[in-house]
Amino acid sequence: MMQREIGSVVAGFAPPPHPAEVVLEGQHVRLEPLNADAHAADLHRAFAGDDALWDYLPYGPFGGAAAYHRWVKDHETSRDPVFFALRDLHSGHFCGVTSFLRIDQGNGVIEVGHICLGPELQKTRAATEALFLMMQWVFEAGYRRFEWKCNALNLPSRRAAQRLGFSYEGVFRQHMIQKGRNRDTAWFAIIDSEWPGLREAFRAWLAPENFSDAGQQRERLADLTGLVRAGSDPLL
């Protein structure tokens, strides 16, 4: 009789914890649960004047500080997504937001999203470390899969996903309607077996000796994670 393939046994799996109230801190950045009174004013200043930040998010831009404060107040207690404010430890400013979402503890799957980085935080070690800290928490907590999804037209986000070690898994066509427009969604993911290699890639990239006195990187993160990453995005 032909042997039927029905998938490998997942031995010893227990549902991982929910990320509510998690605080993550590294050398360059601190992630703490988003709070309107503590963070909204600083974040609004960080985002002000750059409406393009909201192009691929389902909300924004906001008419003013009060409107943004109301939005944060409405979402600060959400359990899915769970939002975080990013504090640059060198400047002391809160200048970014990220979240865990689509939290599926039963299957060990979680997604990163709602990423919004002010100009001060973009293309910095702090921004990269923030994603590393989230990734580290996910796999050390026992999740099996960490997802990144973005509008298929958002090429900077697609490039960022691969730089960070997420493998390309395809495009879901006509996946959503956002702000009255069609959204095809590009999917990327990291699975737990890839984490040990990616952890070493991030540690090597974040190491002080990887940067010159002027702050220029010596080895690119994309080159380091590319040794681990499985899928290449054909558009990049």
C-alpha positions in Angstrom: 0.0 0.0 0.0 1.3 3.5 -0.9 2.5 5.5 2.1 0.3 8.6 2.4 2.1 11.9 3.2 0.3 13.7 5.9 2.9 16.0 7.4 5.5 15.6 10.1 4.5 15.3 13.7 4.9 18.5 15.8 6.2 17.1 19.0 6.3 18.9 22.3 4.5 22.1 21.0 2.7 24.2 23.6 0.9 27.4 22.8 3.3 30.3 23.3 2.4 33.4 25.5 0.5 36.4 24.3 2.7 39.5 23.8 0.5 41.9 25.8 2.6 44.0 28.3 5.9 42.9 26.7 8.8 45.4 27.0 11.8 44.9 24.8 15.1 46.8 25.2 18.4 46.7 23.3 21.5 48.9 23.0 19.8 51.4 20.7 16.0 51.1 21.1 13.3 50.3 23.6 9.8 49.0 22.7 7.1 49.6 25.2 3.3 49.2 25.1 1.8 52.1 23.2 0.1 54.6 25.5 -1.6 57.8 24.4 -0.6 60.0 27.3 3.0 58.8 27.4 3.7 58.6 23.7 1.2 60.3 21.3 2.6 63.9 21.4 6.2 62.8 20.8 5.1 60.4 18.0 3.0 63.0 16.3 6.0 65.3 16.2 8.1 62.5 14.8 5.6 61.8 12.0 4.5 65.4 11.3 5.0 66.7 7.8 5.5 63.4 6.1 2.1 62.2 4.8 3.8 59.5 2.7 4.3 57.5 5.9 0.6 56.6 5.8 0.3 55.6 2.2 0.2 51.9 2.8 -1.4 51.9 6.3 -5.2 51.6 6.7 -5.4 54.9 8.7 -3.8 58.3 8.6 -2.6 60.9 7.8 -4.0 62.7 10.9 -5.3 66.2 10.9 -3.4 67.2 14.0 -2.0 66.1 17.4 -5.5 65.7 19.0 -6.6 63.4 16.2 -3.5 61.3 16.5 -3.9 61.2 20.3 -7.5 59.9 19.9 -6.3 57.2 17.5 -3.7 56.0 20.0 -6.2 56.2 22.9 -8.6 54.0 20.9 -5.8 51.4 20.2 -3.6 51.3 23.2 -5.6 48.5 24.9 -5.9 46.4 21.8 -4.9 42.8 22.2 -4.6 42.1 18.5 -2.8 44.1 17.2 -0.6 44.8 20.2 1.0 48.1 19.5 4.4 49.3 20.7 6.1 52.7 20.8 9.8 52.8 19.8 12.1 55.0 21.8 15.5 55.9 20.4 17.8 55.4 23.4 20.3 57.9 22.1 18.0 60.8 21.4 15.4 59.8 24.1 12.6 60.4 21.5 9.7 58.2 20.8 9.8 58.2 17.0 8.2 55.0 15.7 5.4 52.5 16.1 5.2 48.7 15.4 2.9 45.9 16.5 2.4 42.2 16.8 -0.9 41.1 15.1 -2.9 38.1 13.8 -1.7 36.4 17.0 -2.5 32.7 16.6 -1.1 31.0 19.8 -2.7 27.7 19.0 -0.7 27.3 15.8 2.3 29.3 17.0 2.0 32.0 14.3 2.4 35.7 14.7 2.8 38.7 12.4 4.7 42.0 12.6 2.9 45.0 11.1 1.6 48.6 11.4 5.3 49.7 11.2 5.6 53.5 11.0 9.0 55.0 11.5 9.6 58.7 11.6 12.5 60.1 9.6 14.7 60.2 12.7 14.5 56.4 13.0 14.5 55.4 9.4 17.6 53.5 8.2 19.2 53.4 11.7 20.7 50.7 13.8 17.8 51.4 16.3 15.2 50.5 13.7 16.9 47.3 12.7 17.5 46.3 16.3 13.7 46.9 17.0 12.8 44.2 14.5 15.5 41.9 15.8 14.2 42.3 19.4 10.7 41.4 18.2 12.0 38.4 16.2 14.0 37.2 19.2 11.0 37.5 21.5 8.8 35.6 19.0 11.0 32.5 18.7 12.3 32.4 22.3 8.6 32.5 23.4 7.9 29.4 21.3 6.3 30.6 18.1 6.9 28.6 15.0 6.3 31.2 12.3 6.8 35.0 12.1 5.0 36.7 9.2 5.5 40.0 7.3 2.8 41.1 4.9 2.7 44.4 2.9 1.0 46.0 0.0 2.6 44.4 -3.1 3.2 47.9 -4.5 5.3 48.8 -1.4 8.7 48.0 -2.7 10.6 49.5 0.2 8.7 47.2 2.6 9.4 44.2 0.4 13.1 45.1 0.4 13.1 45.5 4.1 11.5 42.1 4.7 14.2 40.4 2.7 17.0 42.4 4.3 15.7 41.3 7.7 15.7 37.6 6.7 12.0 37.0 5.8 11.5 34.6 2.9 9.2 35.6 0.0 6.1 33.3 -0.2 4.1 35.0 -3.0 1.3 37.5 -3.6 -2.4 37.2 -2.6 -4.2 39.0 -5.3 -7.1 41.3 -4.5 -6.6 40.5 -0.8 -8.0 43.7 0.6 -9.7 47.0 -0.1 -7.8 49.8 1.8 -8.8 53.4 1.7 -11.1 52.6 -1.3 -8.2 51.1 -3.3 -7.3 47.5 -4.2 -4.5 45.9 -2.3 -2.6 42.9 -3.5 -0.6 41.6 -0.5 3.0 40.2 -0.7 3.7 37.6 2.0 7.0 36.8 3.7 7.8 34.7 6.7 10.5 33.3 8.9 10.2 29.8 10.5 11.7 28.6 13.7 14.3 26.4 12.1 15.8 29.5 10.4 16.0 31.5 13.6 19.4 30.3 14.9 21.1 31.4 11.7 19.3 34.7 11.5 20.1 35.4 15.2 23.8 35.1 14.4 23.5 37.3 11.3 21.8 40.0 13.4 24.4 39.8 16.2 27.2 40.0 13.7 25.6 43.0 12.0 24.7 44.9 15.2 28.2 44.3 16.7 30.1 47.6 17.3 33.0 46.3 15.2 30.8 46.1 12.2 30.6 49.9 12.1 33.3 52.5 11.4 33.8 55.5 13.6 31.6 57.4 11.2 28.8 54.9 11.6 29.2 53.2 8.2 28.4 49.5 8.1 31.2 47.1 7.1 29.0 44.1 6.3 25.5 44.5 5.0 22.7 42.8 6.9 21.1 41.6 3.6 24.3 39.7 2.8 24.3 38.0 6.2 20.6 37.1 6.2 20.7 36.1 2.6 22.8 33.0 3.6 19.8 31.8 5.7 16.8 33.2 3.8 15.0 30.7 1.5 12.8 32.6 -1.0 13.8 35.5 -3.2 11.3 38.2 -4.3 11.3 38.2 -8.1 10.5 42.0 -8.2 13.7 42.9 -6.3 
